[in-house]
Amino acid sequence: MAALAGFSNIGKVPELRRRIIFTLIVIALYRVGVFITTPGVDRQVMRDMVQGKGGLLGLFNLFSGGALEIFALGIMPYISASIIMQLMGLVSKRVEELKKEGESGRRKLEQWTRYGAVLLATVQSFGVAMWLEGMNNSDTGGGDVVTDPGWGFRALTVITLTTGTSLLMWLGEQATERGIGNGTSMIIFASIVSGIPGGVASYWQGSGGDIQPLTVAVLLGVLLVSIAIVVFFERAQRRIPIQYSRRQVGRRVYGGQSAHLPLKVNMASMIPPIFASSLLTFPTTLTGMNIPLMAELSSVLNRGDWIFHTTFAALIIFFTFFYTAVTFQPVDVADNLKKQQANIPGIRPGRQTAEYIDRVLTRLTTGGAIYIAVICTVPTIIAQSFRIPFQFGGTSLIIVVGVALETVNQIEAHLITRSYEGLTGPRMTRLSGRRPA
């Protein structure tokens, strides 16, 4: 009943209501693009080719919805540009300085990221066009993917897909600023969830209506256990105790309170699988450009066997450590604690505090990296073993659950803020234990 009451309060907060409606409008606009196929591509042949496949085709199916529509590249070029910009922060002094300049520096880096995303989208869309033309010479099982190959198709594909990616970037930024949750994550969330009914229908048709109860029970059990594991790890955290020193100003004594520094087990959230998925799509792009060895690498990854899953898991582990190291600096945290005259009990301020936090963070990140790698590969392997044509594998599962938890947390924050403001009246003095002056 408390949960229902909380949801009923959403409509009572005008700002929260406007944000949710705006996010739904953005998702609706994105879903409209799914029904607009890129000119020159046979939609049904393309969908049949990628439906239920593993490996790189499975990733393409996950983020594109199965057909080569105008939003086929999705926000993958933007994510790739973000990865490059993060790496540039480690080697470029200019980028590092911009990160420390506050809001103006952040806006400058975002603009550079947009330019990089458009450039990558142009390159990737050309590679996709070449790759699709190459599919005409292979056995697609239902005809040619490209109806009229040539430079006209390639140019039109580049323009269409690059424009679609740019529009998605803009929609994602607008949803983040004016909506609820992260706009980019919400777009991926919508793409994954929209594929569930089609996956169920495809499985039903493929089985001829003869579905084994044991198979369904196993899959539902794996799904429920996976969701429980994701929720547990996404909310799990290690709380490091913090003690503030007492200081006297005049006749008053301040400080002396105890607090804690929360460190999440999975500080990278759903970023590592998204980064890894983005990086794994590059071999296909480079294959269309006749880059040496890329065709062989793409064909190996397309099989979706143990090589693909091992590579995917290794990239997830790498990006988990990388993203955590970039976004959380133990030295900066230790310096801030020292400036606030706070310390960890039994640990000296400064360098020893930074080393202690780094040790704890390394252990947590190790557990978080293993958790993400397992949850993103094991359910997918089980689904492939039972020949389930679902997009709802391990990667999509952690993205969907992670986005849902993040969105719920933001809604709760809006509701709590509204309730707090509602108490700032005459009753506030009684609730806070103060006496009116």
C-alpha positions as CSV (number, residue, x, y, z in Angstrom):
1,M,0.0,0.0,0.0
2,A,2.9,2.4,0.8
3,A,4.3,1.8,-2.7
4,L,0.9,2.5,-4.3
5,A,0.6,5.7,-2.3
6,G,4.1,6.7,-3.4
7,F,3.1,6.2,-7.1
8,S,-0.1,8.1,-6.6
9,N,1.9,11.1,-5.3
10,I,3.7,11.4,-8.6
11,G,0.7,13.1,-10.2
12,K,0.7,15.6,-7.3
13,V,4.2,17.0,-8.1
14,P,3.8,19.2,-11.3
15,E,7.6,19.2,-12.1
16,L,7.9,15.5,-11.7
17,R,4.8,14.9,-13.8
18,R,6.2,17.1,-16.6
19,R,9.5,15.3,-16.6
20,I,7.9,11.9,-16.9
21,I,5.6,13.0,-19.7
22,F,8.6,14.6,-21.5
23,T,10.6,11.3,-21.2
24,L,7.7,9.3,-22.6
25,I,7.4,11.7,-25.5
26,V,11.1,11.2,-26.3
27,I,10.8,7.4,-26.1
28,A,7.7,7.6,-28.4
29,L,9.7,9.7,-31.0
30,Y,12.5,7.1,-30.8
31,R,10.1,4.3,-31.4
32,V,8.6,6.0,-34.4
33,G,12.1,5.8,-36.1
34,V,12.1,2.1,-35.7
35,F,9.4,1.8,-38.4
36,I,11.4,4.0,-40.9
37,T,13.8,1.7,-42.7
38,T,17.0,3.0,-44.4
39,P,16.3,3.5,-48.1
40,G,17.6,0.6,-50.2
41,V,17.5,-2.1,-47.5
42,D,15.0,-5.0,-47.6
43,R,13.6,-4.8,-44.1
44,Q,12.3,-8.3,-43.8
45,V,15.6,-9.9,-45.1
46,M,17.6,-7.8,-42.7
47,R,15.4,-8.8,-39.7
48,D,15.5,-12.5,-40.6
49,M,19.3,-12.3,-40.9
50,V,19.9,-10.9,-37.4
51,Q,16.9,-12.4,-35.5
52,G,18.0,-14.8,-32.8
53,K,21.7,-14.6,-33.7
54,G,24.5,-14.4,-31.2
55,G,27.8,-12.6,-31.3
56,L,28.0,-9.2,-33.1
57,L,24.7,-9.8,-34.9
58,G,23.1,-10.3,-31.6
59,L,24.5,-7.0,-30.3
60,F,23.3,-5.3,-33.5
61,N,19.9,-6.8,-32.9
62,L,19.9,-5.7,-29.3
63,F,20.6,-2.0,-30.0
64,S,18.9,-1.6,-33.4
65,G,15.7,-3.5,-33.1
66,G,16.5,-6.0,-35.8
67,A,16.1,-3.9,-39.0
68,L,18.3,-1.2,-40.4
69,E,16.1,1.7,-39.5
70,I,17.3,5.4,-39.4
71,F,18.3,4.9,-35.8
72,A,20.2,1.7,-36.5
73,L,23.5,3.0,-35.1
74,G,21.7,4.2,-32.0
75,I,23.8,6.2,-29.6
76,M,26.8,3.8,-30.0
77,P,28.9,6.4,-31.8
78,Y,28.2,8.9,-28.9
79,I,29.3,6.2,-26.4
80,S,32.4,5.5,-28.4
81,A,33.3,9.2,-28.5
82,S,32.8,9.4,-24.8
83,I,35.2,6.5,-24.3
84,I,37.8,8.2,-26.5
85,M,37.3,11.5,-24.5
86,Q,37.8,9.7,-21.2
87,L,41.0,8.1,-22.5
88,M,42.2,11.6,-23.7
89,G,41.8,12.8,-20.2
90,L,44.7,10.5,-19.2
91,V,47.1,11.6,-21.9
92,S,46.0,15.2,-22.8
93,K,46.8,18.0,-20.4
94,R,44.2,20.2,-22.1
95,V,41.4,17.8,-21.5
96,E,42.4,17.3,-17.9
97,E,42.4,21.1,-17.4
98,L,38.9,21.4,-18.9
99,K,37.6,18.8,-16.5
100,K,38.7,21.0,-13.6
101,E,37.1,24.2,-15.0
102,G,33.7,23.4,-13.8
103,E,30.6,23.9,-15.9
104,S,32.3,25.8,-18.8
105,G,34.9,23.0,-19.1
106,R,32.2,20.3,-19.0
107,R,30.2,22.0,-21.8
108,K,33.4,22.3,-23.9
109,L,34.1,18.6,-23.5
110,E,30.5,17.7,-24.3
111,Q,30.8,19.7,-27.5
112,W,34.0,17.9,-28.5
113,T,32.2,14.6,-27.7
114,R,29.4,15.5,-30.1
115,Y,31.7,16.3,-32.9
116,G,33.5,13.0,-32.3
117,A,30.2,11.1,-32.3
118,V,29.2,12.6,-35.7
119,L,32.6,11.7,-37.2
120,L,32.4,8.2,-35.8
121,A,28.8,7.8,-37.0
122,T,29.9,8.8,-40.5
123,V,32.7,6.3,-40.6
124,Q,30.5,3.5,-39.0
125,S,27.6,4.2,-41.4
126,F,29.9,3.8,-44.4
127,G,31.3,0.6,-43.0
128,V,27.7,-0.7,-42.4
129,A,26.8,0.1,-46.0
130,M,29.8,-1.8,-47.3
131,W,29.0,-4.7,-44.9
132,L,25.4,-4.9,-46.1
133,E,26.5,-4.9,-49.7
134,G,28.8,-7.8,-48.8
135,M,25.8,-9.7,-47.4
136,N,24.3,-9.8,-50.9
137,N,27.1,-12.2,-51.9
138,S,26.4,-14.5,-48.9
139,D,23.5,-16.8,-48.1
140,T,21.0,-14.7,-46.3
141,G,18.3,-17.2,-46.7
142,G,15.7,-14.9,-48.2
143,G,17.2,-12.7,-50.9
144,D,19.4,-9.7,-51.1
145,V,19.7,-7.3,-48.2
146,V,20.5,-4.3,-50.4
147,T,18.2,-3.9,-53.3
148,D,20.3,-1.5,-55.4
149,P,24.0,-1.5,-54.2
150,G,26.4,1.1,-55.3
151,W,27.7,4.6,-54.3
152,G,24.2,6.0,-54.3
153,F,23.2,3.5,-51.6
154,R,26.4,4.1,-49.6
155,A,26.0,7.9,-49.6
156,L,22.3,7.7,-48.7
157,T,23.1,5.3,-45.9
158,V,25.8,7.5,-44.5
159,I,23.5,10.6,-44.5
160,T,20.6,8.7,-43.0
161,L,22.4,6.9,-40.2
162,T,24.5,9.9,-39.3
163,T,21.5,12.1,-39.1
164,G,19.6,9.5,-37.1
165,T,22.5,9.3,-34.6
166,S,22.7,13.1,-34.3
167,L,18.9,13.3,-33.6
168,L,19.2,10.5,-31.0
169,M,22.0,12.4,-29.3
170,W,19.9,15.5,-29.1
171,L,16.9,13.6,-27.9
172,G,19.0,11.9,-25.2
173,E,20.4,15.2,-24.0
174,Q,17.0,16.8,-23.9
175,A,15.6,13.8,-21.9
176,T,18.4,14.0,-19.4
177,E,18.0,17.7,-18.9
178,R,14.2,18.0,-19.0
179,G,13.0,14.4,-18.3
180,I,13.6,11.8,-15.7
181,G,16.6,9.5,-15.6
182,N,19.5,9.4,-18.1
183,G,18.3,10.1,-21.6
184,T,20.8,7.9,-23.3
185,S,20.1,5.0,-21.0
186,M,16.4,5.4,-21.4
187,I,16.7,5.1,-25.2
188,I,18.6,1.8,-24.9
189,F,16.1,0.7,-22.3
190,A,13.2,1.4,-24.7
191,S,15.0,-0.5,-27.5
192,I,15.5,-3.6,-25.3
193,V,12.0,-3.7,-23.7
194,S,10.3,-3.3,-27.0
195,G,11.9,-6.5,-28.3
196,I,10.4,-8.7,-25.6
197,P,7.0,-9.3,-27.1
198,G,8.5,-10.0,-30.5
199,G,11.0,-12.5,-28.9
200,V,8.1,-14.3,-27.1
201,A,6.1,-14.5,-30.3
202,S,9.1,-15.7,-32.3
203,Y,9.8,-18.5,-29.7
204,W,6.1,-19.5,-29.8
205,Q,6.1,-19.8,-33.6
206,G,9.4,-21.5,-33.7
207,S,8.2,-24.2,-31.3
208,G,4.9,-24.7,-33.2
209,G,3.0,-24.0,-29.9
210,D,4.7,-27.1,-28.3
211,I,6.5,-25.4,-25.5
212,Q,8.2,-27.6,-22.9
213,P,7.2,-26.6,-19.4
214,L,10.6,-27.6,-18.0
215,T,12.3,-25.3,-20.4
216,V,10.1,-22.4,-19.6
217,A,10.5,-23.1,-15.8
218,V,14.3,-23.1,-16.2
219,L,14.4,-19.9,-18.2
220,L,12.0,-18.1,-15.8
221,G,14.1,-19.3,-12.8
222,V,17.3,-18.0,-14.4
223,L,15.6,-14.7,-15.2
224,L,14.3,-14.2,-11.6
225,V,17.6,-15.2,-10.1
226,S,19.5,-12.9,-12.4
227,I,17.2,-10.0,-11.6
228,A,17.6,-10.6,-7.9
229,I,21.4,-10.7,-8.2
230,V,21.4,-7.5,-10.2
231,V,19.2,-5.7,-7.7
232,F,21.3,-6.9,-4.8
233,F,24.7,-5.9,-6.3
234,E,23.4,-2.6,-7.7
235,R,22.2,-1.6,-4.2
236,A,25.1,-3.2,-2.3
237,Q,27.7,-0.8,-0.8
238,R,30.5,-0.7,1.7
239,R,30.2,2.1,4.2
240,I,33.5,3.4,5.5
241,P,33.0,5.2,8.9
242,I,34.0,8.9,9.0
243,Q,34.7,10.8,12.2
244,Y,34.6,14.7,12.2
245,S,37.0,16.4,14.6
246,R,35.6,18.8,17.3
247,R,36.4,22.4,16.9
248,Q,35.5,25.4,19.1
249,V,34.4,28.7,17.7
250,G,33.8,31.2,20.5
251,R,31.7,29.4,23.1
252,R,30.2,26.9,20.6
253,V,31.7,23.5,19.8
254,Y,31.2,22.2,16.2
255,G,31.9,18.8,14.8
256,G,32.3,15.5,16.6
257,Q,29.7,13.8,14.5
258,S,30.0,10.4,12.9
259,A,29.2,9.7,9.3
260,H,30.1,7.2,6.6
261,L,31.6,7.2,3.1
262,P,29.4,4.9,0.9
263,L,31.3,3.0,-1.8
264,K,29.1,1.0,-4.2
265,V,30.1,-2.5,-5.2
266,N,29.3,-1.6,-8.8
267,M,30.3,2.0,-9.1
268,A,30.4,1.8,-12.9
269,S,26.7,0.8,-13.1
270,M,25.6,-0.4,-16.6
271,I,28.4,1.6,-18.4
272,P,30.9,-1.4,-18.8
273,P,28.6,-3.6,-20.9
274,I,27.6,-0.7,-23.0
275,F,31.2,0.3,-23.6
276,A,32.2,-3.3,-24.4
277,S,29.3,-3.7,-26.8
278,S,30.2,-0.5,-28.6
279,L,33.8,-1.6,-28.9
280,L,32.9,-5.0,-30.3
281,T,30.9,-3.5,-33.1
282,F,34.0,-1.9,-34.6
283,P,35.4,-5.0,-36.4
284,T,32.2,-5.1,-38.5
285,T,32.6,-1.5,-39.4
286,L,36.3,-2.0,-40.4
287,T,35.4,-5.1,-42.4
288,G,33.5,-3.0,-44.9
289,M,36.6,-0.9,-45.4
290,N,38.8,-3.8,-46.3
291,I,41.0,-3.4,-43.2
292,P,43.4,-6.4,-43.0
293,L,42.4,-9.2,-40.5
294,M,39.1,-7.4,-39.6
295,A,37.0,-9.7,-41.7
296,E,38.5,-12.8,-40.0
297,L,38.0,-11.2,-36.6
298,S,34.4,-10.2,-37.4
299,S,33.6,-13.7,-38.6
300,V,35.0,-15.2,-35.4
301,L,33.0,-12.9,-33.2
302,N,29.9,-13.3,-35.2
303,R,29.7,-17.0,-34.3
304,G,28.8,-16.0,-30.7
305,D,30.8,-19.0,-29.3
306,W,33.2,-19.1,-26.3
307,I,35.6,-16.7,-28.0
308,F,33.0,-14.0,-28.3
309,H,31.8,-14.4,-24.7
310,T,35.4,-14.5,-23.3
311,T,36.3,-11.4,-25.2
312,F,33.1,-9.7,-24.1
313,A,33.7,-10.6,-20.4
314,A,37.3,-9.4,-20.5
315,L,36.3,-6.1,-22.0
316,I,33.6,-5.7,-19.3
317,I,36.1,-6.3,-16.5
318,F,38.6,-3.8,-18.1
319,F,36.0,-1.1,-18.5
320,T,34.7,-1.6,-15.0
321,F,38.2,-0.9,-13.5
322,F,38.8,1.9,-16.1
323,Y,35.6,3.7,-15.5
324,T,35.8,3.4,-11.7
325,A,39.4,4.7,-11.8
326,V,38.4,7.7,-13.9
327,T,35.3,8.7,-12.0
328,F,36.5,8.1,-8.4
329,Q,39.8,9.4,-7.2
330,P,40.8,8.2,-3.7
331,V,43.5,11.0,-3.4
332,D,40.9,13.7,-4.0
333,V,38.5,12.1,-1.5
334,A,41.3,11.9,1.1
335,D,42.2,15.6,0.5
336,N,38.6,16.7,0.9
337,L,38.3,14.7,4.2
338,K,41.4,16.4,5.5
339,K,40.1,19.8,4.6
340,Q,36.9,19.1,6.5
341,Q,38.9,17.9,9.5
342,A,37.5,14.4,9.1
343,N,39.3,11.1,9.3
344,I,38.7,7.4,9.1
345,P,39.1,5.9,12.7
346,G,42.5,4.3,13.0
347,I,43.8,5.7,9.7
348,R,46.0,8.8,9.5
349,P,44.7,11.6,7.2
350,G,46.3,12.2,3.9
351,R,48.3,9.5,2.1
352,Q,47.3,6.6,4.4
353,T,43.6,7.5,4.0
354,A,44.0,7.5,0.2
355,E,45.7,4.1,0.3
356,Y,43.1,2.6,2.6
357,I,40.2,3.9,0.4
358,D,42.1,2.6,-2.7
359,R,42.5,-0.9,-1.2
360,V,38.8,-1.1,-0.3
361,L,37.8,0.3,-3.7
362,T,40.0,-2.3,-5.5
363,R,38.4,-5.2,-3.7
364,L,34.9,-3.8,-4.3
365,T,35.6,-3.2,-8.0
366,T,37.0,-6.7,-8.4
367,G,33.8,-8.2,-7.1
368,G,31.7,-5.8,-9.1
369,A,33.6,-6.6,-12.3
370,I,33.2,-10.3,-11.9
371,Y,29.5,-9.8,-11.1
372,I,28.9,-7.8,-14.3
373,A,30.9,-10.2,-16.5
374,V,29.0,-13.2,-15.2
375,I,25.5,-11.6,-15.4
376,C,26.2,-10.4,-18.9
377,T,27.4,-13.7,-20.3
378,V,25.8,-16.6,-18.4
379,P,22.1,-15.9,-19.1
380,T,22.9,-15.3,-22.7
381,I,24.7,-18.7,-22.9
382,I,21.8,-20.4,-21.3
383,A,19.3,-18.7,-23.7
384,Q,21.5,-19.8,-26.7
385,S,21.6,-23.4,-25.3
386,F,17.8,-23.5,-25.3
387,R,17.6,-21.8,-28.7
388,I,15.6,-18.8,-27.3
389,P,15.4,-15.9,-29.8
390,F,15.2,-13.4,-27.0
391,Q,17.1,-10.1,-26.9
392,F,16.7,-10.3,-23.2
393,G,20.1,-11.7,-22.4
394,G,22.5,-10.8,-19.7
395,T,23.6,-7.5,-21.2
396,S,20.0,-6.3,-21.8
397,L,19.0,-7.5,-18.3
398,I,21.6,-5.5,-16.4
399,I,20.8,-2.4,-18.6
400,V,17.1,-2.7,-18.0
401,V,17.3,-3.3,-14.3
402,G,20.0,-0.7,-13.8
403,V,18.0,2.0,-15.7
404,A,14.8,1.0,-13.8
405,L,16.6,1.4,-10.4
406,E,18.2,4.7,-11.4
407,T,14.9,6.1,-12.6
408,V,13.0,5.0,-9.5
409,N,15.7,6.6,-7.3
410,Q,15.3,9.9,-9.2
411,I,11.5,9.8,-8.8
412,E,11.9,9.1,-5.0
413,A,14.4,12.0,-4.8
414,H,11.8,14.3,-6.3
415,L,9.1,13.1,-4.0
416,I,11.3,13.4,-0.9
417,T,12.3,16.9,-1.9
418,R,8.7,17.9,-2.3
419,S,7.8,16.4,1.1
420,Y,10.7,18.2,2.8
421,E,9.7,21.5,1.3
422,G,6.1,20.9,2.5
423,L,7.4,20.7,6.1
424,T,9.2,24.1,6.0
425,G,6.5,25.9,7.9
426,P,5.4,26.4,11.5
427,R,5.6,22.6,12.1
428,M,9.3,22.6,11.2
429,T,10.3,23.9,14.5
430,R,8.5,21.2,16.4
431,L,9.8,18.4,14.1
432,S,13.4,19.6,14.3
433,G,13.3,19.9,18.1
434,R,13.8,23.7,18.1
435,R,11.9,26.2,20.0
436,P,10.6,29.4,18.4
437,A,12.7,32.4,19.2
